[in-house]
Amino acid sequence: MPITNDEQMIMMLGGIASKVIEKVSTDMLFILKGYINDETYTDVPNAWYYNGDKKPTYQFREAFEFTKIENKMKQIVTELFYNWQEMSYDPDTFLHGSPWNGDMRQQLADILNVDGSTGFSNKIRQPYWDDYIKAMFDQNGLTKLFDVYMRQEIGKHGIMITKG
């Protein structure tokens, strides 16, 4: 169906933008979880994991999520957040806590964003969040994701994006 006015164009582009933001958010979360896997979880199995089976629970990795995509005041919005309350805390085993400070779930995102610490293994940890932000913003990772998905979604309407 041909677009005959500005409102139809805005409706079409709004739908495209929502789809693109959903796809980009999914990829961003996948990339972040990769950084967390590589840079915070130590060698497995590891006797220092407190849950008894020497393996991580991966609850920290899964505590990151995006809010539902919403249309607010002519903007399409979603936010990445750390949902620390979804993680378990066990004071008997110090799962996501410590014998000195108790429940550490709320601070864990900052505690694990370290550079050079070996923690409880021989693996030198890297700052997962800092590295993720560099890849997404300083190295244009986010721009590349948007570019790929905008081209795909707009292409479904017979429109080709070219760089000038």
C-alpha positions as CSV (number, residue, x, y, z in Angstrom):
1,M,0.0,0.0,0.0
2,P,1.5,3.4,-1.0
3,I,2.2,5.9,1.7
4,T,0.1,9.0,1.0
5,N,0.7,11.3,4.0
6,D,3.0,12.1,6.9
7,E,0.9,10.2,9.5
8,Q,1.1,7.0,7.4
9,M,4.9,7.4,7.2
10,I,5.2,8.0,11.0
11,M,3.0,4.9,11.6
12,M,5.2,2.8,9.3
13,L,8.5,4.1,10.7
14,G,7.2,3.7,14.3
15,G,6.4,0.0,13.7
16,I,9.8,-0.5,12.1
17,A,11.6,1.3,14.9
18,S,9.9,-0.9,17.5
19,K,10.9,-4.1,15.7
20,V,14.5,-2.8,15.3
21,I,14.7,-1.8,19.0
22,E,13.5,-5.2,20.0
23,K,16.0,-7.0,17.9
24,V,18.9,-4.7,19.0
25,S,17.9,-5.1,22.6
26,T,17.9,-8.9,22.3
27,D,21.4,-8.8,20.6
28,M,22.7,-6.3,23.2
29,L,21.6,-8.6,26.0
30,F,23.2,-11.6,24.3
31,I,26.5,-9.7,23.9
32,L,26.4,-8.5,27.5
33,K,25.9,-12.1,28.7
34,G,28.8,-13.2,26.6
35,Y,31.0,-10.6,28.3
36,I,29.8,-11.8,31.7
37,N,30.4,-15.4,30.8
38,D,34.0,-14.6,29.6
39,E,35.0,-12.1,32.2
40,T,33.3,-12.8,35.5
41,Y,32.7,-16.6,35.7
42,T,35.9,-18.4,36.6
43,D,37.1,-21.8,35.7
44,V,34.4,-24.5,36.0
45,P,34.3,-26.6,38.1
46,N,35.6,-24.4,40.9
47,A,35.6,-25.3,44.5
48,W,35.0,-21.7,45.5
49,Y,31.5,-21.6,44.1
50,Y,29.3,-21.8,47.1
51,N,26.3,-23.7,45.8
52,G,27.8,-27.1,46.6
53,D,28.3,-28.5,43.1
54,K,31.4,-26.3,42.2
55,K,29.5,-24.7,39.3
56,P,28.1,-21.2,39.1
57,T,24.4,-20.6,39.2
58,Y,24.6,-18.1,36.4
59,Q,22.0,-16.1,38.2
60,F,24.2,-13.0,38.0
61,R,24.3,-13.2,34.2
62,E,20.5,-13.7,34.0
63,A,19.8,-10.8,36.3
64,F,20.3,-8.3,33.4
65,E,17.2,-7.6,31.3
66,F,15.4,-5.0,29.3
67,T,12.1,-3.4,30.2
68,K,9.1,-3.9,28.0
69,I,9.3,-1.6,24.9
70,E,6.9,1.3,25.3
71,N,5.8,4.3,23.3
72,K,6.1,7.3,25.4
73,M,5.6,10.9,24.2
74,K,6.5,10.0,20.6
75,Q,9.5,8.0,21.7
76,I,10.1,4.3,21.7
77,V,11.7,3.4,25.0
78,T,13.3,0.4,26.7
79,E,15.9,0.3,29.5
80,L,18.5,-2.2,30.4
81,F,18.6,-2.9,34.1
82,Y,20.2,-5.2,36.7
83,N,17.5,-7.1,38.5
84,W,19.6,-8.2,41.5
85,Q,16.5,-9.3,43.5
86,E,16.0,-12.2,41.0
87,M,19.2,-13.8,42.3
88,S,19.2,-16.1,45.3
89,Y,21.1,-15.4,48.5
90,D,22.0,-18.1,50.9
91,P,23.5,-17.0,54.2
92,D,24.6,-20.5,55.1
93,T,26.7,-21.0,51.9
94,F,27.3,-17.3,51.2
95,L,25.8,-17.7,47.7
96,H,25.9,-14.2,46.3
97,G,27.2,-12.9,49.6
98,S,30.1,-13.0,52.0
99,P,30.8,-14.0,55.6
100,W,31.8,-10.4,56.4
101,N,29.2,-8.4,54.6
102,G,26.2,-10.7,54.2
103,D,23.9,-10.3,51.2
104,M,26.0,-8.7,48.3
105,R,23.5,-9.2,45.4
106,Q,22.8,-5.5,45.0
107,Q,26.5,-4.6,44.8
108,L,27.6,-7.6,42.8
109,A,27.4,-5.8,39.4
110,D,30.0,-3.3,40.7
111,I,32.1,-5.8,42.6
112,L,32.5,-8.0,39.5
113,N,33.4,-5.2,37.2
114,V,37.1,-5.5,38.1
115,D,40.3,-5.4,36.1
116,G,43.1,-7.7,36.9
117,S,41.7,-9.5,40.0
118,T,42.1,-13.3,40.0
119,G,39.4,-13.8,42.7
120,F,39.2,-17.5,43.5
121,S,40.9,-18.9,40.4
122,N,43.9,-18.4,38.2
123,K,41.8,-16.6,35.6
124,I,42.5,-12.8,35.5
125,R,39.1,-11.1,35.5
126,Q,38.3,-8.3,33.1
127,P,35.7,-5.5,33.7
128,Y,32.8,-7.0,31.9
129,W,30.7,-3.8,32.0
130,D,33.5,-1.4,31.0
131,D,34.5,-3.7,28.1
132,Y,30.8,-4.1,27.0
133,I,30.3,-0.3,27.0
134,K,33.5,0.2,24.9
135,A,32.3,-2.4,22.4
136,M,28.8,-1.0,22.1
137,F,29.6,2.7,22.1
138,D,33.3,3.4,21.5
139,Q,33.7,0.7,18.9
140,N,30.3,1.4,17.2
141,G,28.8,-2.0,18.1
142,L,25.4,-0.4,18.8
143,T,25.5,1.6,15.6
144,K,26.3,-1.6,13.6
145,L,23.4,-3.5,15.2
146,F,20.9,-0.7,14.4
147,D,22.3,-0.4,10.8
148,V,21.8,-4.1,10.1
149,Y,18.3,-4.3,11.5
150,M,17.1,-1.0,10.0
151,R,18.2,-2.1,6.6
152,Q,16.4,-5.4,7.1
153,E,13.1,-3.9,8.4
154,I,13.0,-1.0,5.9
155,G,13.9,-3.4,3.1
156,K,10.8,-5.4,3.8
157,H,8.9,-2.3,2.6
158,G,10.8,-2.1,-0.6
159,I,13.0,0.8,0.6
160,M,16.8,0.5,0.2
161,I,19.1,2.5,2.4
162,T,22.3,3.6,0.8
163,K,25.2,5.5,2.4
164,G,26.0,8.8,0.7
